[in-house]
């Protein structure tokens, strides 16, 4: 057998071994990072709030009444158009309903409010705000009527 024509095995440089382990470490760290940062987070633990207590309900009612009074003052001072007033009143009433009863009305449309067991006063108030919220500014309705309707919803809510 003629061994002179056979090439010896290739001798790899140690640089290639270092490059291989660096690439392997990068892939492992990348996959680990993806798994770590895309996992579902545990909800933060908050102290339970007794939403049925009278003090909680009164504090929610007072907070939203204060927000309505602030909007009323802005409207009286001329810093708020009637359409903006009505849109903000709708947001306040939906927020009040969500905090007071735990029923999330914020993302609901008017027809969804009607379909669900939402107090009629809230549905009527939000319904009265919609046409005014989309009118031209020159056609705006009475701010006093809108504010009173929002206050009535909060007062009458059990």
C-alpha positions in Angstrom: 0.0 0.0 0.0 1.3 3.4 -1.0 1.0 5.8 2.0 2.7 8.7 0.4 -0.4 9.8 -1.5 -2.7 9.9 1.6 -3.2 13.2 3.3 -2.9 13.4 7.0 -6.0 14.2 9.1 -6.7 18.0 9.3 -5.4 19.5 12.4 -7.9 22.1 13.6 -6.7 25.3 15.1 -7.7 26.0 18.7 -9.4 29.2 17.5 -12.2 27.1 15.8 -12.9 25.4 19.1 -13.2 28.7 20.9 -15.5 30.1 18.2 -17.7 26.9 18.5 -18.1 27.2 22.2 -18.8 31.0 22.0 -21.5 30.4 19.4 -23.0 27.6 21.5 -23.0 29.8 24.6 -24.7 32.6 22.6 -27.4 30.3 21.3 -28.1 29.0 24.9 -28.2 32.5 26.3 -30.5 33.7 23.5 -33.0 30.9 23.9 -32.9 31.3 27.7 -33.5 35.0 27.4 -36.4 34.5 25.1 -38.0 32.0 27.4 -37.3 34.2 30.5 -38.7 37.4 29.0 -41.7 36.0 27.2 -43.1 33.9 30.1 -46.4 34.8 31.6 -46.0 37.0 34.6 -47.7 36.2 37.9 -50.2 38.9 38.7 -49.0 41.3 41.4 -50.5 40.6 44.7 -52.5 43.4 46.1 -54.2 43.7 49.3 -57.9 42.7 48.9 -60.3 45.6 49.1 -63.7 45.0 50.6 -65.8 46.6 47.9 -69.0 46.0 49.8 -67.9 48.2 52.7 -69.7 51.5 53.1 -66.5 53.5 53.4 -65.1 52.1 50.2 -68.3 52.9 48.2 -68.5 56.4 49.7 -64.9 57.1 48.8 -65.5 56.0 45.2 -68.6 58.1 45.0 -66.8 61.1 46.4 -63.9 60.7 44.1 -66.1 60.6 41.0 -68.3 63.5 42.2 -65.1 65.6 42.7 -64.1 64.7 39.1 -67.5 65.8 37.8 -67.3 69.1 39.8 -63.8 69.7 38.3 -65.2 69.2 34.8 -68.1 71.5 35.6 -65.7 74.2 36.6 -63.6 73.8 33.5 -66.7 74.0 31.4 -68.0 77.1 33.1 -64.5 78.8 32.7 -64.7 78.1 29.0 -61.8 75.6 28.9 -63.9 72.7 27.8 -66.3 72.4 24.9 -69.6 70.6 25.3 -68.5 67.6 23.2 -65.4 67.2 25.4 -67.4 67.6 28.5 -69.8 64.9 27.5 -67.1 62.5 26.4 -65.3 63.0 29.7 -68.5 62.6 31.7 -69.1 59.3 29.9 -65.6 58.1 30.9 -66.2 59.2 34.5 -69.5 57.3 34.7 -68.0 54.2 33.2 -65.1 54.4 35.6 -67.5 54.8 38.5 -69.5 51.8 37.5 -66.4 49.7 37.2 -65.0 50.7 40.6 -68.3 50.7 42.5 -69.7 47.5 41.3 -66.8 45.7 39.8 -68.6 45.5 36.4 -66.2 46.7 33.8 -68.2 49.1 31.6 -65.2 51.0 30.2 -64.8 49.1 26.9 -68.5 48.5 26.3 -70.5 50.1 23.6 -73.9 51.5 24.2 -75.6 48.4 22.9 -73.5 46.2 25.2 -74.5 48.4 28.1 -78.1 47.8 27.2 -77.7 44.0 26.9 -76.0 43.6 30.2 -77.4 44.2 33.7 -76.3 47.7 34.0 -78.5 50.2 35.9 -80.9 52.0 33.6 -79.7 55.4 34.9 -76.1 54.7 33.6 -77.4 53.6 30.2 -79.7 56.6 29.9 -76.9 59.1 30.9 -74.3 57.6 28.5 -76.9 57.5 25.8 -77.7 61.2 26.3 -74.0 62.0 26.1 -73.4 60.3 22.8 -75.2 62.6 20.4 -73.8 65.7 22.1 -70.3 64.3 22.1 -70.3 64.0 18.3 -71.9 67.3 17.4 -70.2 70.3 16.1 -68.9 72.6 18.8 -71.3 75.3 17.8 -74.3 73.0 18.4 -73.2 72.0 21.9 -75.8 71.1 24.5 -76.2 72.5 28.0 -73.3 71.6 30.3 -75.5 72.0 33.4 -77.9 69.3 32.1 -75.1 66.9 31.3 -73.4 67.4 34.7 -76.7 67.0 36.5 -77.4 63.7 34.6 -74.0 62.4 35.6 -74.5 63.4 39.2 -77.9 61.8 39.3 -76.4 58.5 38.1 -73.9 58.5 41.0 -76.4 59.6 43.6 -79.0 56.9 42.6 -76.5 54.0 42.2 -77.0 51.5 45.0 
